[in-house]
Amino acid sequence: MLFNINNVLALIIYFGYNSLRVMTELRRYIVEYLVCIKQVPQVSRMKIDENNNLIREGVKTIVNPADLNALTEAIKLREKTGGRITVLTMGPPSADEALKECIAMGADRGFIVSSRDFKGSDTLATSYTLTMAAKKIGDFDIIFTGTQTIDGDTGQVGPELAENLNLNQIGYVDKVDFEDNKIIARRESKYGKQMVEAKLPILISILRDANEVIKASDENIEKAESMSFEILSPEDINADSEKIGIKGSPTVVAEVFPPEEKKTGVMISGDNTEDKVNQLVEILKEKTTLGW
Ligand SMILES: Cc1cc2nc3c(=O)[nH]c(=O)nc-3n(C[C@H](O)[C@H](O)[C@H](O)COP(=O)(O)OP(=O)(O)OC[C@H]3O[C@@H](n4cnc5c(N)ncnc54)[C@H](O)[C@@H]3O)c2cc1C
């Protein structure tokens, strides 16, 4: 008889196994992107506390500009490869505003790593924390970071993250493509532009102004408004308490000072050339040791 119990069980096992195999195969072809973004203060000059840390309270924040260029590059690449873009930030819970901005641009999901225990992290502790979070939330093929932030400005987090995750890395990149299962990137070096190829998995850090940042679409803005983001604690990401926050930060900031302001030029305006030249001569007499 065709429908005896053994035949039905055999069919269930056969189809069950095959759909599992197909799903596993498909999973392998979904390119998983991770874009690390940092919320930074939107001011040209920051105040510093007695421990040489930036005072961030009460200051308006934005997503670090290069990180938006990095996300734009990820979105452009996803058009070619398909896949999913996850955005990750370590910061206060209010960093969900930054993640919403990324979802509105076209990212698929986001996570915040946040706890008082992360306070005081230097770049070593920051990259360790991001490493543990990345390991926890996915198995990423392509990780994007900005090259540098506009506040800390060290440019260390991307390379440290790549080292921790044992990934290929290309830095100072302004253009990325994907062909024959390889990343092809254009990067800036002190000798000019270089074209570089590398295999996945990879970390790519993108220069500020590398591209025109993608604008948010109405559909994605609506999606972002209704989205909430998981907040990950040190326990959630299995972080070693000795490697996070102040305990995990060997950096000592000896002194912090604003860069020396450049002297501004003087504009000479006058009715005619003779008038302008006379003004210039007067300035030269006053400011220089010319022998008049
Ligand atoms: C002793 C010390 C104490 C500090 N204490 C604090 C503190 O209490 N609170 C605080 O906010 N900062 C603190 N900082 C600053 C903090 O260490 C840096 O902001 C952080 O390590 C990132 O360094 P950076 O800004 O130079 O990043 P860069 O290396 O210039 O960043 C490169 C890229 O890495 C990614 N990235 C960097 N930071 C993050 C992040 N947080 N989340 C996701 N992606 C990121 C971005 O893609 C970015 O474009 C402290 C620094 C020191 C030295």
The ligand as a Gaussian input file, in Angstrom:
#p B3LYP/6-31G(d) Opt

LIG

0 1
 C       41.840000      56.850000      28.089000
 C       40.648000      57.009000      27.200000
 C       39.363000      57.026000      27.749000
 C       38.250000      57.153000      26.923000
 N       37.013000      57.160000      27.474000
 C       35.914000      57.261000      26.680000
 C       34.595000      57.242000      27.218000
 O       34.425000      57.120000      28.413000
 N       33.539000      57.348000      26.361000
 C       33.733000      57.464000      25.006000
 O       32.747000      57.549000      24.256000
 N       34.963000      57.498000      24.478000
 C       36.059000      57.400000      25.266000
 N       37.298000      57.425000      24.744000
 C       37.423000      57.535000      23.324000
 C       37.377000      56.164000      22.714000
 O       38.457000      55.421000      23.058000
 C       37.415000      56.304000      21.235000
 O       36.430000      57.188000      20.837000
 C       37.178000      54.965000      20.588000
 O       38.135000      54.047000      21.019000
 C       37.272000      55.070000      19.119000
 O       38.480000      55.658000      18.765000
 P       38.468000      56.708000      17.615000
 O       37.345000      57.654000      17.847000
 O       39.838000      57.261000      17.474000
 O       38.092000      55.794000      16.366000
 P       38.853000      55.541000      15.007000
 O       39.844000      54.462000      15.161000
 O       39.329000      56.843000      14.418000
 O       37.582000      54.993000      14.232000
 C       37.667000      54.279000      13.008000
 C       36.323000      53.625000      12.759000
 O       36.076000      52.599000      13.723000
 C       34.673000      52.504000      13.973000
 N       34.401000      52.840000      15.378000
 C       35.137000      53.591000      16.228000
 N       34.536000      53.670000      17.426000
 C       33.388000      52.954000      17.327000
 C       32.310000      52.659000      18.232000
 N       32.294000      53.142000      19.478000
 N       31.300000      51.884000      17.787000
 C       31.287000      51.371000      16.527000
 N       32.265000      51.632000      15.630000
 C       33.303000      52.414000      16.026000
 C       33.999000      53.527000      13.063000
 O       33.652000      52.902000      11.853000
 C       35.117000      54.539000      12.837000
 O       34.950000      55.312000      11.673000
 C       38.418000      57.301000      25.530000
 C       39.712000      57.301000      24.999000
 C       40.808000      57.163000      25.815000
 C       42.177000      57.166000      25.189000

